[in-house]
Amino acid sequence: MKRIPAFLLLVALSFAWSISAKAQVFMGPDSARRAQKAAAKEQKAQNKAAKKQQKAMQKYYKAQRKAAKRAQRHA
């Protein structure tokens, strides 16, 4: 007996989730603009992350050169 209400609750929740997911889909002429803005924002974030990664690599290489120079002096 307890399975029927649980099943009905599951069906109702899945139906509610599917409607909310469809409501998030962009429709109309603004959708292209929103997609472009989202793509630009994502590209900017990727560029920022790449720049941060490059800066970290430069810092690492500089530390390696400095350590090698220090080791060469004391060898």
Backbone bond lengths (Angstrom), bond angles and torsions (degrees), N, CA, C in turn:
res aa  C-N    CA-C-N  psi(-1)  N-CA   C-N-CA  omega(-1)  CA-C   N-CA-C  phi
1 M - - - 1.447 - - 1.525 111.84 -
2 K 1.310 117.17 -33.32 1.452 119.98 -177.20 1.521 111.87 -73.95
3 R 1.305 116.91 -16.44 1.463 120.33 -177.34 1.524 111.99 -72.77
4 I 1.312 117.89 -33.83 1.464 121.07 -176.86 1.527 111.29 -64.96
5 P 1.336 120.13 -50.82 1.470 118.69 177.98 1.531 112.48 -62.11
6 A 1.320 117.24 -35.96 1.461 120.26 178.80 1.531 110.07 -65.74
7 F 1.319 117.02 -41.65 1.456 121.24 178.37 1.528 110.73 -64.81
8 L 1.340 117.14 -43.30 1.472 120.33 178.99 1.526 110.98 -63.87
9 L 1.309 116.76 -38.12 1.460 120.66 177.39 1.524 110.73 -64.60
10 L 1.307 116.56 -42.17 1.462 121.56 177.98 1.529 110.99 -62.01
11 V 1.319 117.68 -43.88 1.463 122.12 178.75 1.525 110.29 -63.11
12 A 1.319 116.99 -44.08 1.462 121.00 -178.86 1.525 111.09 -64.13
13 L 1.323 117.09 -42.46 1.466 120.14 179.88 1.528 111.74 -67.24
14 S 1.320 116.83 -41.18 1.462 119.23 179.47 1.523 110.42 -64.86
15 F 1.320 116.66 -36.64 1.464 120.55 177.21 1.525 110.16 -65.85
16 A 1.304 117.62 -42.32 1.472 121.29 179.83 1.525 110.79 -65.09
17 W 1.322 117.23 -39.61 1.464 120.40 179.59 1.524 111.26 -67.17
18 S 1.333 117.12 -37.48 1.458 119.23 -179.27 1.526 110.52 -68.04
19 I 1.297 117.70 -35.78 1.471 120.16 178.17 1.528 110.10 -68.60
20 S 1.315 118.27 -43.19 1.457 120.00 -179.56 1.525 110.61 -65.80
21 A 1.316 118.60 -33.03 1.458 121.18 178.08 1.520 110.39 -68.99
22 K 1.327 117.12 -38.25 1.467 120.03 178.42 1.518 111.14 -69.65
23 A 1.311 117.91 -30.77 1.462 121.27 179.85 1.527 111.03 -68.38
24 Q 1.318 117.19 -22.64 1.457 120.35 -179.16 1.518 112.59 -82.29
25 V 1.314 118.51 -13.84 1.464 121.66 -179.77 1.523 107.64 -71.14
26 F 1.339 115.89 130.43 1.451 120.11 -178.29 1.527 109.89 -78.06
27 M 1.302 115.79 132.48 1.454 121.21 178.17 1.526 108.53 -125.64
28 G 1.312 116.36 150.39 1.443 120.95 174.15 1.513 113.14 96.74
29 P 1.328 116.12 -172.30 1.466 120.71 -174.56 1.528 113.99 -70.61
30 D 1.307 117.83 -21.15 1.461 120.41 -179.38 1.522 112.60 -75.73
31 S 1.316 117.01 -15.78 1.462 119.56 -174.46 1.523 111.69 -64.06
32 A 1.331 118.19 -38.86 1.467 120.65 179.68 1.519 110.31 -65.73
33 R 1.301 116.41 -42.00 1.469 120.15 179.67 1.523 110.96 -65.28
34 R 1.324 115.73 -42.49 1.470 119.48 178.71 1.522 110.71 -63.82
35 A 1.328 115.94 -39.26 1.462 119.52 179.25 1.528 110.32 -65.64
36 Q 1.320 116.97 -40.37 1.468 120.81 178.36 1.523 110.72 -64.29
37 K 1.323 115.83 -43.69 1.469 119.36 179.93 1.527 110.82 -64.85
38 A 1.320 116.19 -39.66 1.461 119.79 178.33 1.525 110.68 -65.50
39 A 1.329 116.66 -40.23 1.467 120.61 178.97 1.521 110.55 -65.73
40 A 1.327 116.77 -40.78 1.458 120.67 178.79 1.529 110.74 -64.88
41 K 1.315 115.75 -40.34 1.465 119.91 179.04 1.527 110.61 -64.68
42 E 1.332 116.11 -41.59 1.462 120.61 178.57 1.523 111.08 -64.94
43 Q 1.344 116.52 -40.81 1.466 120.99 178.58 1.524 110.72 -63.64
44 K 1.317 116.23 -40.48 1.465 120.47 178.99 1.528 110.40 -63.94
45 A 1.311 116.25 -41.92 1.465 120.17 179.00 1.528 110.82 -64.78
46 Q 1.336 116.54 -39.55 1.465 120.20 178.48 1.520 110.86 -66.11
47 N 1.330 117.10 -41.24 1.463 120.33 178.29 1.524 111.17 -63.18
48 K 1.318 115.96 -40.52 1.458 120.43 179.49 1.532 110.54 -64.71
49 A 1.314 116.60 -41.99 1.459 120.54 178.97 1.528 110.79 -66.02
50 A 1.334 116.32 -39.24 1.469 120.11 179.54 1.528 110.66 -65.90
51 K 1.317 115.62 -40.07 1.464 120.02 179.05 1.534 110.35 -64.70
52 K 1.312 116.12 -41.53 1.462 120.76 178.38 1.527 110.53 -63.85
53 Q 1.332 116.61 -41.53 1.458 121.48 178.44 1.524 110.74 -63.61
54 Q 1.340 116.16 -42.85 1.463 120.50 -179.84 1.526 110.95 -64.10
55 K 1.318 115.55 -40.46 1.461 119.85 178.91 1.530 110.80 -64.48
56 A 1.316 116.41 -40.28 1.463 120.54 178.07 1.525 110.90 -64.58
57 M 1.326 116.84 -39.78 1.466 120.29 178.34 1.529 110.83 -65.26
58 Q 1.324 117.19 -40.98 1.461 120.53 177.81 1.524 110.81 -61.72
59 K 1.320 116.07 -42.10 1.458 120.91 178.44 1.529 110.48 -63.09
60 Y 1.324 116.49 -40.91 1.470 121.32 178.96 1.527 110.32 -63.91
61 Y 1.340 117.23 -47.18 1.466 120.47 -179.38 1.525 111.78 -63.80
62 K 1.318 116.17 -37.09 1.460 120.11 178.19 1.533 109.97 -64.22
63 A 1.326 116.17 -42.78 1.467 120.11 178.49 1.529 110.43 -64.27
64 Q 1.325 117.69 -38.15 1.464 121.15 178.27 1.526 111.35 -64.85
65 R 1.345 116.07 -43.44 1.471 119.94 178.15 1.522 110.99 -62.74
66 K 1.325 115.19 -42.54 1.462 120.19 180.00 1.531 110.94 -64.04
67 A 1.322 116.73 -41.38 1.468 120.68 179.08 1.526 110.61 -66.31
68 A 1.324 116.98 -39.53 1.461 120.50 179.11 1.526 110.68 -65.99
69 K 1.309 115.98 -40.25 1.466 120.91 178.64 1.529 109.95 -63.89
70 R 1.329 115.87 -42.72 1.454 121.39 179.92 1.541 110.36 -64.83
71 A 1.322 116.50 -40.92 1.458 120.87 179.78 1.528 110.94 -67.08
72 Q 1.330 116.01 -35.32 1.459 120.64 -179.16 1.526 109.99 -69.10
73 R 1.306 118.07 -36.86 1.458 121.78 -179.61 1.537 111.38 -65.65
74 H 1.343 114.56 -40.22 1.461 118.89 -175.37 1.530 113.21 -90.11
75 A 1.298 117.23 3.17 1.462 118.89 -178.21 1.505 112.55 -87.75
